Amino acid sequence: MKLKLKVCGMKYAENIQQIASLLPDYMGFIFYEPSPRFVGEDFVLPSNFPIQINKVGVFVDQPEEYIISKIKRYGLSHVQLHGNESPVLCESLRKQVKIIKVVSIGTEFDFNLLKPFADVVDYFLFDTKGLQPGGNGVAFDWKILTGYNYDIPFFLSGGLDMENISRLSGLNFKSLYGLDINSRVEIHPGLKDKDKVREFITHLQTTNNQQPTTI
């Protein structure tokens, strides 16, 4: 499987256009007010936003009605749930969009906890457990993921940068679907460094060409 790239925590209109011009597979927009990357209630997507980029709305324990309103307003293709959302909510929202359920990983993790979500999400996203729900800029021990035995594809997140992703070549995760980058490619919260994102995309293109099946 060729790895996908998701650039999360986009906030500013001009920067959104800059990063969108690189055509990452996914771009994430945070609709959670306490986050420094919150897009704001008056957020407007650029009118020329590329249709081939999947638009992901990021939410944290927010009402279903609020999430649905953002799905409709922005034409979201995916919803990323970053809190303690229930399988029931995932199943309900999945009637309209694809669901990415975030799982916070500490020094260890019991993957049996994912069973209730196995039939109601499209992807898991494994992130580092931290003080904030995402964007903490710290990587967890990826070897923990050797205990993941579900067929559901997953995104890897948590402090990803060009230095540490080189370690992925020594690991074989059959269900690894994509990389989620955020704080380590930023100038400041919400403002991404175009050159760093471009470097990620170039690296993935090279890696995907070398290893078209697994990484």
Secondary structure as UniProt FT lines:
FT   STRAND          4..10
FT   HELIX           13..20
FT   TURN            21..22
FT   STRAND          26..30
FT   TURN            33..34
FT   TURN            36..37
FT   TURN            41..42
FT   TURN            47..48
FT   TURN            51..52
FT   STRAND          54..59
FT   HELIX           64..74
FT   STRAND          78..81
FT   HELIX           87..93
FT   TURN            94..96
FT   STRAND          98..105
FT   HELIX           111..117
FT   TURN            118..120
FT   STRAND          123..128
FT   HELIX           142..147
FT   STRAND          154..156
FT   TURN            162..164
FT   HELIX           165..170
FT   TURN            174..175
FT   STRAND          176..181
FT   HELIX           183..185
FT   STRAND          186..188
FT   TURN            189..190
FT   STRAND          191..192
FT   HELIX           194..210
//
